[in-house]
């Protein structure tokens, strides 16, 4: 079941996910509330701001082998009305500030509630 898998993923987050979570948690981005490893439908989102309908995915080193799967997953998430933004582990490690700035820009472009 996705709930148990999400709990396991929260306990065993990757170093890149831990860095992003440290920037998103507790409403640090203008009060936007994010959840991590959030089960929704057939998938588990790495991070989601439900009010802004924004999903953030962190792609590991195996992403090159899962491009087709990730494309299907992204379309599924977008069909549910969410915007999806993806970052690689390398992006997070080498430019966390830029990653957070990009997320903030996506949030600022949101016209819904926080």
JOCORMO-V422123 format. One line per field, one symbol per residue. phi: phi as a letter, one per 20 degrees, with the letter a starting at -180 (. if undefined). burial: + if it has 24 or more other ideal C-beta (glycine too) atoms within 12 Angstrom, else -. A space follows every 50 residues. Layout:
phi=???
burial=???
This chain:
phi=.ffffffffffcffgfffffffeeflmfelnfedddlefbmeccffbbdf felcddddeefeggecgffffffffgfffeneeccdcegfgffebggfff ffffffffffdefe
burial=-----+--+---++-++++++-++----+--+-+++++-+--+++++++- -+++++++++---------+--++--+----++++++++-++---+--++ -+++-++-------
